[in-house]
Amino acid sequence: MRFKTLFGLALLVAACAFGTASYAQNCSIKLQATVDMLMLDSLRPMVPVTINGAPKLLLLDTGGFTTQLTRETAKELGMKTREARMEIRDVSGNVSRDYVTADTFTLGQLTALNQRLLVSPSSLGPSDGILSSDLMLAYDVEMDFGANKLNYFSPDHCPGKVVYWEAPAVAEIPFTLRGNSQIHVEIKLDGKVFDAIVDTGATRSGISVPTARSAFGLGPDSPGVSLAGNLNNDPKLSSYRYTFSTLAFGGVTVNHPTLLIVPDRVGTREKLSGSIVRDDLNIKLPSLILGMDVMRDLRIYLSVKEKKMYVSAAAPHPPEAVAPGQSRALNDLDKALRLSPTNADLLNARCYLRAIEMVKLDDALSDCEASLRSRPNRFPTLDSKGFVLYRLARYQEALDSFNAALKLNPKLAPSLYMRGQTKRKLGDVAGAFADIAAAKAVNTDVVTRFSSIGIAE
């Protein structure tokens, strides 16, 4: 099934032009759309869109092959699913062969009619779907992660005449496209050259288990390799971490980067987030994934016709007013929930963050309960609810919630650790010791994570 390119002719406003007086008139870059992104956890860029008149949030995912909606979002919008002549498969092996058609799909000043969107094979965390490169690369795209701006420009301009902002240095990096949508660049990791996918949908940069083993001799038991927990909360996707010396691409160098080492559960085609399309057998697992832990400090302009990526350091984030006693992260979640108020994952995220920051704990519990009403028996939300109840000193109820979460996912390190702490409060010292030891066996960072918020081992 051939999926249409987004927005083809449906421009709602006249283009704007950027540039200096030295540019010839036909060299000017012309702005087609601009969107204010939300950056959740400083690592997840969320793009507000409107689908059939309803505001939604999509994760910006340049590493995906196709834009998707979650099944829950499609159902909420009353969209009829149809079978596509392709399938998508996520990192856990879940499969979807369905698509829906949006009567209207609006991003900034652009609108598409009768836009076909694939249905994701699984939940996509706090997003209602993903905005991928297939709906971006009919245009030049600028991702300014300092100002949290996503800008679409006309690709018709003079070569190289795209950097309209002031920057001490700009790297000019060639890229290639795979499957007409995946952006690949050459990266040096500890001096060795690899093909890497530019993946804004991945919170962490990573390297596959086969590549780590063949290029660096790294395995789970190698010196310096530590357990990093389960990818996407999937107990079958145990991942590891290792700190390398340097990661470099173009003129950008990152010293001492810590990369995830991830298993391959989907044949030879896998990524850290989102999903892969299974109808193109030429698509192969990238050696490296360049994630948001590196890109969050960059300003990136993708020039489609030139096949070049212009990269500079992002300007510092401007100061932002937040509610008294509330962090910027909570402020961003409040904004996100105003755009997508029934999103179960966003409700869960705010529930958990409120518990971490010890603010509005009764409201936090209401968030978790609202999330569970929308999507019952989800272990991440049961874990969050248990944590809130622990903070409220309702220890028996907290224990019940952690037990429910661990029944669904027995290797959920935060639930194991906090169930141990809860048992300690209830006088079960032996049980507490066993749970905390089990949590540390799953993820060595769990103690540090909770100690940093005042819950010591």
ChimeraX attribute file (.defattr): number of C-alpha atoms within 10 A of each C-alpha:
attribute: neighborCount
match mode: 1-to-1
recipient: residues
	/A:1	8
	/A:2	8
	/A:3	12
	/A:4	14
	/A:5	14
	/A:6	22
	/A:7	19
	/A:8	13
	/A:9	10
	/A:10	13
	/A:11	14
	/A:12	13
	/A:13	11
	/A:14	11
	/A:15	15
	/A:16	13
	/A:17	15
	/A:18	17
	/A:19	17
	/A:20	11
	/A:21	8
	/A:22	8
	/A:23	13
	/A:24	11
	/A:25	13
	/A:26	10
	/A:27	19
	/A:28	22
	/A:29	24
	/A:30	21
	/A:31	19
	/A:32	22
	/A:33	22
	/A:34	17
	/A:35	16
	/A:36	15
	/A:37	23
	/A:38	23
	/A:39	19
	/A:40	20
	/A:41	14
	/A:42	16
	/A:43	20
	/A:44	23
	/A:45	26
	/A:46	27
	/A:47	25
	/A:48	24
	/A:49	20
	/A:50	18
	/A:51	21
	/A:52	18
	/A:53	13
	/A:54	13
	/A:55	15
	/A:56	24
	/A:57	26
	/A:58	24
	/A:59	28
	/A:60	26
	/A:61	26
	/A:62	27
	/A:63	28
	/A:64	28
	/A:65	24
	/A:66	26
	/A:67	26
	/A:68	27
	/A:69	26
	/A:70	22
	/A:71	24
	/A:72	19
	/A:73	19
	/A:74	24
	/A:75	12
	/A:76	10
	/A:77	14
	/A:78	11
	/A:79	16
	/A:80	12
	/A:81	17
	/A:82	13
	/A:83	14
	/A:84	16
	/A:85	11
	/A:86	16
	/A:87	19
	/A:88	24
	/A:89	21
	/A:90	23
	/A:91	25
	/A:92	20
	/A:93	15
	/A:94	13
	/A:95	19
	/A:96	21
	/A:97	18
	/A:98	20
	/A:99	24
	/A:100	22
	/A:101	19
	/A:102	21
	/A:103	14
	/A:104	15
	/A:105	21
	/A:106	22
	/A:107	17
	/A:108	19
	/A:109	16
	/A:110	19
	/A:111	20
	/A:112	21
	/A:113	17
	/A:114	13
	/A:115	18
	/A:116	20
	/A:117	22
	/A:118	28
	/A:119	28
	/A:120	31
	/A:121	24
	/A:122	20
	/A:123	17
	/A:124	21
	/A:125	18
	/A:126	23
	/A:127	27
	/A:128	28
	/A:129	30
	/A:130	27
	/A:131	27
	/A:132	25
	/A:133	23
	/A:134	20
	/A:135	18
	/A:136	20
	/A:137	22
	/A:138	18
	/A:139	23
	/A:140	24
	/A:141	25
	/A:142	22
	/A:143	24
	/A:144	24
	/A:145	26
	/A:146	16
	/A:147	16
	/A:148	20
	/A:149	18
	/A:150	22
	/A:151	20
	/A:152	26
	/A:153	25
	/A:154	20
	/A:155	21
	/A:156	16
	/A:157	18
	/A:158	15
	/A:159	12
	/A:160	12
	/A:161	13
	/A:162	22
	/A:163	17
	/A:164	11
	/A:165	9
	/A:166	9
	/A:167	13
	/A:168	6
	/A:169	11
	/A:170	18
	/A:171	16
	/A:172	16
	/A:173	17
	/A:174	16
	/A:175	21
	/A:176	17
	/A:177	14
	/A:178	14
	/A:179	14
	/A:180	11
	/A:181	19
	/A:182	23
	/A:183	23
	/A:184	21
	/A:185	20
	/A:186	18
	/A:187	23
	/A:188	17
	/A:189	18
	/A:190	15
	/A:191	11
	/A:192	11
	/A:193	14
	/A:194	16
	/A:195	16
	/A:196	23
	/A:197	28
	/A:198	24
	/A:199	29
	/A:200	28
	/A:201	27
	/A:202	24
	/A:203	21
	/A:204	20
	/A:205	24
	/A:206	27
	/A:207	24
	/A:208	22
	/A:209	19
	/A:210	17
	/A:211	18
	/A:212	19
	/A:213	15
	/A:214	10
	/A:215	11
	/A:216	11
	/A:217	10
	/A:218	18
	/A:219	18
	/A:220	17
	/A:221	9
	/A:222	11
	/A:223	9
	/A:224	12
	/A:225	16
	/A:226	20
	/A:227	20
	/A:228	19
	/A:229	25
	/A:230	19
	/A:231	19
	/A:232	15
	/A:233	16
	/A:234	14
	/A:235	16
	/A:236	13
	/A:237	17
	/A:238	19
	/A:239	21
	/A:240	23
	/A:241	19
	/A:242	23
	/A:243	14
	/A:244	15
	/A:245	12
	/A:246	15
	/A:247	22
	/A:248	17
	/A:249	18
	/A:250	17
	/A:251	12
	/A:252	17
	/A:253	15
	/A:254	14
	/A:255	12
	/A:256	13
	/A:257	19
	/A:258	18
	/A:259	22
	/A:260	26
	/A:261	27
	/A:262	24
	/A:263	20
	/A:264	17
	/A:265	15
	/A:266	18
	/A:267	10
	/A:268	11
	/A:269	20
	/A:270	25
	/A:271	27
	/A:272	26
	/A:273	22
	/A:274	31
	/A:275	32
	/A:276	23
	/A:277	21
	/A:278	16
	/A:279	12
	/A:280	10
	/A:281	10
	/A:282	10
	/A:283	16
	/A:284	12
	/A:285	20
	/A:286	20
	/A:287	19
	/A:288	28
	/A:289	26
	/A:290	26
	/A:291	25
	/A:292	22
	/A:293	18
	/A:294	18
	/A:295	23
	/A:296	22
	/A:297	18
	/A:298	19
	/A:299	23
	/A:300	22
	/A:301	23
	/A:302	26
	/A:303	26
	/A:304	20
	/A:305	14
	/A:306	14
	/A:307	13
	/A:308	19
	/A:309	24
	/A:310	19
	/A:311	26
	/A:312	23
	/A:313	20
	/A:314	19
	/A:315	15
	/A:316	11
	/A:317	11
	/A:318	8
	/A:319	7
	/A:320	7
	/A:321	9
	/A:322	13
	/A:323	9
	/A:324	6
	/A:325	8
	/A:326	14
	/A:327	15
	/A:328	17
	/A:329	16
	/A:330	21
	/A:331	16
	/A:332	18
	/A:333	21
	/A:334	16
	/A:335	13
	/A:336	25
	/A:337	19
	/A:338	13
	/A:339	17
	/A:340	20
	/A:341	14
	/A:342	15
	/A:343	24
	/A:344	27
	/A:345	25
	/A:346	24
	/A:347	28
	/A:348	28
	/A:349	24
	/A:350	24
	/A:351	30
	/A:352	25
	/A:353	20
	/A:354	23
	/A:355	26
	/A:356	18
	/A:357	14
	/A:358	15
	/A:359	16
	/A:360	13
	/A:361	20
	/A:362	14
	/A:363	15
	/A:364	25
	/A:365	25
	/A:366	16
	/A:367	25
	/A:368	28
	/A:369	20
	/A:370	18
	/A:371	24
	/A:372	20
	/A:373	11
	/A:374	14
	/A:375	14
	/A:376	13
	/A:377	14
	/A:378	16
	/A:379	23
	/A:380	23
	/A:381	27
	/A:382	27
	/A:383	28
	/A:384	30
	/A:385	28
	/A:386	32
	/A:387	28
	/A:388	27
	/A:389	24
	/A:390	22
	/A:391	15
	/A:392	15
	/A:393	13
	/A:394	14
	/A:395	22
	/A:396	16
	/A:397	15
	/A:398	26
	/A:399	24
	/A:400	15
	/A:401	24
	/A:402	29
	/A:403	20
	/A:404	19
	/A:405	25
	/A:406	21
	/A:407	12
	/A:408	14
	/A:409	17
	/A:410	15
	/A:411	22
	/A:412	25
	/A:413	27
	/A:414	24
	/A:415	29
	/A:416	27
	/A:417	26
	/A:418	26
	/A:419	29
	/A:420	27
	/A:421	25
	/A:422	27
	/A:423	21
	/A:424	16
	/A:425	15
	/A:426	13
	/A:427	11
	/A:428	13
	/A:429	15
	/A:430	11
	/A:431	16
	/A:432	22
	/A:433	16
	/A:434	13
	/A:435	21
	/A:436	22
	/A:437	18
	/A:438	18
	/A:439	24
	/A:440	18
	/A:441	15
	/A:442	20
	/A:443	21
	/A:444	16
	/A:445	17
	/A:446	21
	/A:447	19
	/A:448	13
	/A:449	13
	/A:450	16
	/A:451	12
	/A:452	10
	/A:453	12
	/A:454	10
	/A:455	13
	/A:456	11
	/A:457	15
